[in-house]
Amino acid sequence: MNYESMNQSSQNTKDSEQMSIKDLVLLIRNYWMEYSKNRRLLWFCVSIGLLWGIYNRWNQFKIFEAELSFMLNEDQHGASGLESVIGQFGGLLGNGSDDINLQKILELGKSRRIAEKLFFSKLKIDEKEDYLANHLIKELERTGIWTKKPFYVMEHPLKGFLFKNANTQDFNRLENTALKQLHSLFLLMLTTQVSEKTSIMKLNIQCTHEQLSYELVRRLFDEMSNFYIDKTIEKQRITFNDLSLKTDSLRVLIHGKQYGLAGIKDTYRSTWLYQEEVPKTILDQDIRMLQLVYAEAMKNKEIASFSLDHKTPFIQAIDLPIMPLKTIQLSWIKALLLGLIYGLIVGSLFVFGRKFYNDHIRI
């Protein structure tokens, strides 16, 4: 009895599987017939897709890509004892300090402070010299990006805007809005990269104007590297400058004392008096004391100079962009293929949706 029940159950399972496969085949056949009936609709969608591909390719702006690679050389001979000990474990810890410095440099390139120095440098394009920011705004206006706005906004507040001065501290609300928008659009053009194996960094600018793309990446590198170097050695430079002023003052003071001693000797050169020895002795003592202080100050100055030289990082450009720049633009074949695919997808979804609605939803 149990054996017969198991056979019956197995037979029912096979029948249900065969029915499921049959239903699936019938379903596919029904939808295929529906697609065959709506060939004209599918061809219409494909035609619209091809027209869209042609329009998209025809109105697409050519993009110029400027790439610059560089590396950071930092002399570690001037490191402190603790830094040297930590550096010995750099291989085990993945050179954390080096990675931090590389990421810091790349993040500086994205900062608004560096961008402001870049934007308000002068640039001559088509025989007209202006702020680089204004040249970039005009190019963004030409491509329709600068004044891009939602449909419910009547007019963009920055339409026709240009910067009149470079004093960002005195900017009004409109100028600050323009600066923030320009910076955000600039970040969309910029990509950064660092190699984990070689620690070589790259800056990449993609812009619809060849000279702007070229100038942006080169000037960004200059501003970014100069800022990083200045801030890295700021403390050592201040110490060296203070010691330079102190040694110069001591030198002037010693020379004044020496001239004073010579004057006393000239005054009493025809006679010899005991009173003559007192000011001479005082000046001799002052001169010797100042010379000792001067010698110590000069030693500290040399140490500070040595520390400054060894602390100064060196950011070296490897490959600079050269004209003509690489261009990026969708080819005609890819544009037509995309239009074809999009048209087929839209038409197929429409036919499928209508068939599904008529069979399962519509009463």
Stockholm file with secondary structure:
# STOCKHOLM 1.0

chainA/1-363         MNYESMNQSSQNTKDSEQMSIKDLVLLIRNYWMEYSKNRRLLWFCVSIGLLWGIYNRWNQFKIFEAELSFMLNEDQHGASGLESVIGQFGGLLGNGSDDINLQKILELGKSRRIAEKLFFSKLKIDEKEDYLANHLIKELERTGIWTKKPFYVMEHPLKGFLFKNANTQDFNRLENTALKQLHSLFLLMLTTQVSEKTSIMKLNIQCTHEQLSYELVRRLFDEMSNFYIDKTIEKQRITFNDLSLKTDSLRVLIHGKQYGLAGIKDTYRSTWLYQEEVPKTILDQDIRMLQLVYAEAMKNKEIASFSLDHKTPFIQAIDLPIMPLKTIQLSWIKALLLGLIYGLIVGSLFVFGRKFYNDHIRI
#=GR chainA/1-363 SS CHHHHHHHHHHHHHHHHHHHHHHHHHHHHHHHHHHHHTHHHHHHHHHHHHHHHHHHHHTCCCEEEEEEEEEEECCCTTCCHHHHHHHHTHHHHTCHHHHHHHHHHHHHHHSHHHHHHHHTSEEEETTEEEEHHHHHHHHHHHTTCTTCCCTTCSSCTTTTCCCCCCCGGGCCHHHHHHHHHHHHHHHHHEEEEECTTTCCEEEEEEESSHHHHHHHHHHHHHHHHHHHHHHHSHHHHHHHHHHHHHHHHHHHHHHHHHHHHHHHHHHTSSSCCHHHHHHHHHHHHHHHHHHHHHHHHHHHHHHHHHHHHHHCCEEEEEECCCSSCEEECCCHHHHHHHHHHHHHHHHHHHHHHHHHIIIIICC
#=GC SS_cons         CHHHHHHHHHHHHHHHHHHHHHHHHHHHHHHHHHHHHTHHHHHHHHHHHHHHHHHHHHTCCCEEEEEEEEEEECCCTTCCHHHHHHHHTHHHHTCHHHHHHHHHHHHHHHSHHHHHHHHTSEEEETTEEEEHHHHHHHHHHHTTCTTCCCTTCSSCTTTTCCCCCCCGGGCCHHHHHHHHHHHHHHHHHEEEEECTTTCCEEEEEEESSHHHHHHHHHHHHHHHHHHHHHHHSHHHHHHHHHHHHHHHHHHHHHHHHHHHHHHHHHHTSSSCCHHHHHHHHHHHHHHHHHHHHHHHHHHHHHHHHHHHHHHCCEEEEEECCCSSCEEECCCHHHHHHHHHHHHHHHHHHHHHHHHHIIIIICC
//
